[in-house]
Amino acid sequence: MVTAMDIDFDFTETLRVGLSDGGDFADIFLERRWVTSIVCEDDRIEKIVTGLDAGVGIRVTRNARSAYAYTNDFSRENIYETMKLPEAPAVR
């Protein structure tokens, strides 16, 4: 599994992909956080759940309209493909 700490791609080139179809602005959000939830009932711990939330979000703005796409696959190819998604009709 590739994690946010293993990202190996050029952020500048990724933003260029997002702007290649006429976007005015593009940005990238990276998130990686550990989550722990503890459920207590009747003064007893009933459940403990832990996990990792990680992903890449991409926003492209054109003519004051924005579109957003995200993925939890940190591969270079997938991030580039995700970067193209906000170029959908929502921002045209």
C-alpha contacts under 8 A as a table, 3 or more apart, distances in Angstrom:
res1	aa1	res2	aa2	distance
2	V	6	D	5.98
2	V	7	I	7.55
2	V	73	D	7.31
2	V	74	F	5.95
2	V	75	S	7.11
3	T	6	D	5.27
3	T	7	I	6.95
3	T	54	A	7.30
3	T	74	F	6.43
4	A	7	I	5.57
4	A	30	L	7.18
4	A	31	E	7.20
4	A	32	R	6.25
4	A	54	A	6.78
4	A	55	G	7.26
4	A	74	F	6.65
6	D	74	F	7.90
7	I	74	F	6.26
7	I	75	S	7.26
7	I	76	R	7.69
8	D	75	S	7.96
8	D	76	R	6.95
9	F	14	T	7.86
9	F	76	R	5.89
10	D	13	E	5.36
10	D	14	T	6.26
11	F	14	T	4.95
11	F	15	L	6.21
12	T	15	L	5.22
12	T	16	R	6.26
13	E	16	R	4.90
13	E	17	V	6.34
14	T	17	V	5.18
14	T	18	G	6.60
14	T	79	I	7.76
14	T	80	Y	6.16
14	T	83	M	6.98
15	L	18	G	5.00
15	L	19	L	6.32
15	L	26	A	6.10
15	L	27	D	6.85
15	L	28	I	7.74
15	L	83	M	7.68
16	R	19	L	5.06
16	R	20	S	5.82
17	V	20	S	5.11
17	V	21	D	7.98
17	V	80	Y	7.01
17	V	83	M	6.52
17	V	84	K	6.69
18	G	21	D	7.24
18	G	23	G	6.91
18	G	26	A	6.19
18	G	60	V	6.45
18	G	83	M	5.26
18	G	84	K	5.77
18	G	86	P	7.54
18	G	87	E	7.21
19	L	22	G	5.56
19	L	23	G	4.45
19	L	24	D	6.76
19	L	25	F	6.87
19	L	26	A	6.56
19	L	60	V	7.34
20	S	23	G	6.87
21	D	87	E	6.81
22	G	62	R	7.24
23	G	26	A	7.11
23	G	60	V	6.20
23	G	61	T	5.73
23	G	62	R	4.77
23	G	87	E	7.65
23	G	91	V	7.97
24	D	60	V	7.51
24	D	61	T	5.66
24	D	62	R	4.91
24	D	63	N	7.18
25	F	60	V	5.76
25	F	61	T	5.08
25	F	62	R	6.83
26	A	58	I	7.20
26	A	59	R	5.49
26	A	60	V	4.35
26	A	61	T	6.24
27	D	58	I	5.84
27	D	59	R	5.43
27	D	60	V	6.76
28	I	56	V	6.96
28	I	57	G	5.71
28	I	58	I	4.68
28	I	59	R	6.63
29	F	56	V	5.59
29	F	57	G	4.83
29	F	58	I	6.29
30	L	54	A	7.66
30	L	55	G	6.04
30	L	56	V	4.75
30	L	57	G	6.52
31	E	53	D	7.40
31	E	54	A	5.20
31	E	55	G	5.42
31	E	56	V	6.52
32	R	52	L	7.07
32	R	53	D	5.69
32	R	54	A	4.23
32	R	55	G	6.74
33	R	52	L	5.79
33	R	53	D	5.35
33	R	54	A	6.45
34	W	50	T	7.20
34	W	51	G	5.75
34	W	52	L	4.55
34	W	53	D	6.28
35	V	49	V	7.98
35	V	50	T	5.44
35	V	51	G	5.26
35	V	52	L	6.04
35	V	53	D	7.10
36	T	48	I	7.18
36	T	49	V	5.67
36	T	50	T	4.35
36	T	51	G	6.68
37	S	47	K	7.96
37	S	48	I	5.69
37	S	49	V	5.15
37	S	50	T	6.39
38	I	45	I	7.06
38	I	46	E	7.72
38	I	47	K	5.84
38	I	48	I	4.57
38	I	49	V	6.58
39	V	45	I	5.94
39	V	46	E	5.59
39	V	47	K	5.14
39	V	48	I	6.44
40	C	43	D	6.23
40	C	44	R	5.31
40	C	45	I	4.39
40	C	46	E	5.44
40	C	47	K	7.22
41	E	44	R	5.34
41	E	45	I	6.49
41	E	46	E	6.40
45	I	48	I	7.63
54	A	72	N	6.04
55	G	70	Y	6.94
55	G	71	T	5.57
55	G	72	N	4.10
55	G	73	D	7.04
55	G	74	F	7.34
56	V	70	Y	5.51
56	V	71	T	5.43
56	V	72	N	6.17
56	V	73	D	7.88
56	V	74	F	7.26
56	V	79	I	7.60
57	G	68	Y	7.01
57	G	69	A	5.75
57	G	70	Y	4.11
57	G	71	T	6.57
58	I	68	Y	5.62
58	I	69	A	5.35
58	I	70	Y	6.04
58	I	82	T	7.42
58	I	83	M	6.07
58	I	86	P	7.53
59	R	66	S	6.70
59	R	67	A	5.64
59	R	68	Y	4.38
59	R	69	A	6.58
59	R	86	P	6.61
60	V	66	S	5.64
60	V	67	A	5.54
60	V	68	Y	6.59
60	V	86	P	5.82
60	V	87	E	7.11
60	V	91	V	7.77
61	T	64	A	6.27
61	T	65	R	5.44
61	T	66	S	4.25
61	T	67	A	6.54
61	T	91	V	6.70
62	R	65	R	5.34
62	R	66	S	6.46
62	R	91	V	5.61
62	R	92	R	7.12
63	N	91	V	7.43
65	R	90	A	7.39
65	R	91	V	5.51
66	S	86	P	7.94
66	S	90	A	7.34
66	S	91	V	5.98
67	A	86	P	4.94
67	A	87	E	7.45
67	A	88	A	7.82
67	A	90	A	6.33
67	A	91	V	6.30
68	Y	85	L	7.96
68	Y	86	P	5.55
69	A	82	T	6.37
69	A	83	M	7.32
69	A	85	L	6.33
69	A	86	P	5.99
70	Y	82	T	6.62
71	T	74	F	7.55
71	T	78	N	7.92
71	T	79	I	7.36
71	T	82	T	6.93
73	D	78	N	6.46
73	D	79	I	7.33
74	F	78	N	6.85
74	F	79	I	6.39
75	S	78	N	5.34
75	S	79	I	6.22
76	R	79	I	5.24
76	R	80	Y	6.25
77	E	80	Y	5.23
77	E	81	E	6.24
78	N	81	E	4.99
78	N	82	T	6.03
79	I	82	T	4.99
79	I	83	M	6.05
80	Y	83	M	4.98
80	Y	84	K	6.63
81	E	84	K	5.32
81	E	85	L	6.86
82	T	85	L	5.25
82	T	86	P	7.71
83	M	86	P	6.55
84	K	87	E	5.62
84	K	88	A	7.94
85	L	88	A	5.90
86	P	90	A	7.64
86	P	91	V	7.33
87	E	90	A	7.46
87	E	91	V	6.28
87	E	92	R	7.32
88	A	91	V	6.31
88	A	92	R	7.01
89	P	92	R	4.90
